[in-house]
Amino acid sequence: MVRNDRLLSAALIVFGVTFCLVYPLAVVWPSGWAWHAGSPASSNYFMMIVGVYATLGVFLIRAAWKPFDNRSLIWFTVWSSVVHAVVMALQALNQDMHHGHLAGDVPALLLVALVLAVLMKRADRDRAPDRP
């Protein structure tokens, strides 16, 4: 495995574990990670998001073993993270009580997208045949 594949694998593991920890993040820092008042478990919507992100997290961890074979999953993670962050940022800007998300999950999702996109581009470049 080349160096960029190793960096990509490490990022997939770190982000996968983080996605599996969305619930504890909401307990520790609710204004940056939860979109409702009360405990994280009091919102059916939030628990659905926790389930979706925990599932994605497990698959990202699995993808770390063979990133090139899981390109679609990784690019899905990049683009869904961008879309999720943009939608949340717009909502947070329009609702004063949700401004904390602009310093919490919004930049976190953009960081995930940026890091994975850059590492995927580098890994693809390393795997491309030499051009004259």
C-alpha positions as CSV (number, residue, x, y, z in Angstrom):
1,M,0.0,0.0,0.0
2,V,1.4,3.4,-1.0
3,R,1.7,6.3,1.5
4,N,-1.5,8.0,0.3
5,D,-3.5,4.8,0.6
6,R,-2.3,4.6,4.2
7,L,-3.3,8.2,4.9
8,L,-6.7,7.5,3.3
9,S,-7.1,4.3,5.4
10,A,-6.2,6.2,8.6
11,A,-8.7,8.9,7.7
12,L,-11.5,6.4,7.0
13,I,-10.9,4.8,10.4
14,V,-10.8,8.1,12.3
15,F,-14.0,9.4,10.6
16,G,-15.7,6.0,10.8
17,V,-15.1,5.9,14.6
18,T,-16.3,9.5,14.9
19,F,-19.5,8.7,12.9
20,C,-20.1,5.9,15.4
21,L,-19.8,8.4,18.2
22,V,-22.4,10.9,17.1
23,Y,-24.6,10.1,20.1
24,P,-21.9,10.7,22.8
25,L,-20.9,13.9,21.0
26,A,-24.4,15.1,21.3
27,V,-24.4,14.3,25.0
28,V,-21.2,16.1,25.7
29,W,-21.8,19.1,23.3
30,P,-25.5,19.3,22.5
31,S,-25.5,22.8,21.0
32,G,-23.0,21.7,18.4
33,W,-24.4,18.3,17.6
34,A,-28.1,17.9,18.5
35,W,-31.0,19.8,16.9
36,H,-33.5,19.6,19.7
37,A,-33.9,20.3,23.4
38,G,-33.5,17.5,26.0
39,S,-31.5,14.4,25.9
40,P,-30.4,13.0,22.5
41,A,-32.6,10.0,23.0
42,S,-35.7,12.2,23.3
43,S,-35.8,12.9,19.5
44,N,-36.8,10.1,17.1
45,Y,-35.3,12.1,14.3
46,F,-31.9,12.4,16.0
47,M,-31.9,8.7,16.9
48,M,-32.5,7.9,13.2
49,I,-29.5,10.1,12.2
50,V,-27.4,8.3,14.9
51,G,-28.3,5.0,13.3
52,V,-27.5,6.1,9.8
53,Y,-24.2,7.6,10.8
54,A,-23.2,4.7,12.9
55,T,-23.9,2.4,10.0
56,L,-21.9,4.6,7.6
57,G,-19.1,4.7,10.2
58,V,-18.9,0.9,10.4
59,F,-18.7,0.7,6.6
60,L,-16.0,3.4,6.5
61,I,-13.9,1.4,8.9
62,R,-14.4,-1.7,6.8
63,A,-13.4,0.4,3.6
64,A,-10.1,1.3,5.2
65,W,-8.8,-2.2,4.4
66,K,-9.3,-1.7,0.7
67,P,-10.0,2.0,-0.1
68,F,-9.7,1.7,-3.8
69,D,-12.4,-1.1,-3.9
70,N,-14.7,1.2,-1.9
71,R,-14.4,4.3,-4.0
72,S,-18.2,4.8,-4.4
73,L,-18.8,4.6,-0.7
74,I,-16.0,7.1,0.0
75,W,-17.3,9.6,-2.7
76,F,-20.8,9.1,-1.3
77,T,-19.4,10.1,2.1
78,V,-17.7,13.2,0.6
79,W,-20.7,14.5,-1.3
80,S,-23.4,13.6,1.3
81,S,-21.2,15.4,3.9
82,V,-21.1,18.5,1.8
83,V,-24.8,18.5,1.2
84,H,-25.6,17.8,4.9
85,A,-23.2,20.6,6.0
86,V,-24.7,23.2,3.6
87,V,-28.3,22.4,4.5
88,M,-27.4,22.5,8.2
89,A,-25.5,25.8,7.8
90,L,-28.4,27.4,6.1
91,Q,-30.8,26.2,8.8
92,A,-28.4,27.3,11.6
93,L,-28.1,30.8,10.1
94,N,-31.8,31.2,10.0
95,Q,-32.4,30.0,13.6
96,D,-30.6,31.8,16.4
97,M,-30.8,28.9,18.8
98,H,-28.9,26.7,16.3
99,H,-25.8,28.9,15.7
100,G,-23.7,26.4,17.8
101,H,-23.8,24.0,14.8
102,L,-21.7,26.5,12.8
103,A,-18.9,25.6,15.2
104,G,-19.8,22.0,15.6
105,D,-21.2,19.5,13.1
106,V,-21.1,21.9,10.1
107,P,-17.3,22.3,10.0
108,A,-16.8,18.7,11.1
109,L,-18.7,17.5,8.0
110,L,-16.9,19.9,5.7
111,L,-13.6,18.6,7.2
112,V,-14.6,15.0,6.5
113,A,-15.5,15.9,2.9
114,L,-12.3,17.9,2.3
115,V,-9.9,15.4,3.8
116,L,-11.5,12.4,2.1
117,A,-11.7,14.2,-1.3
118,V,-8.0,15.3,-1.2
119,L,-6.8,11.8,-0.1
120,M,-9.0,10.1,-2.8
121,K,-7.6,12.4,-5.5
122,R,-4.0,11.6,-4.3
123,A,-4.6,7.9,-4.1
124,D,-6.2,7.9,-7.6
125,R,-3.2,9.8,-9.0
126,D,-0.8,7.3,-7.4
127,R,-2.7,4.4,-9.0
128,A,-2.9,6.0,-12.5
129,P,-0.6,4.7,-15.1
130,D,2.4,6.9,-15.8
131,R,1.7,9.4,-18.5
132,P,4.3,10.7,-21.0
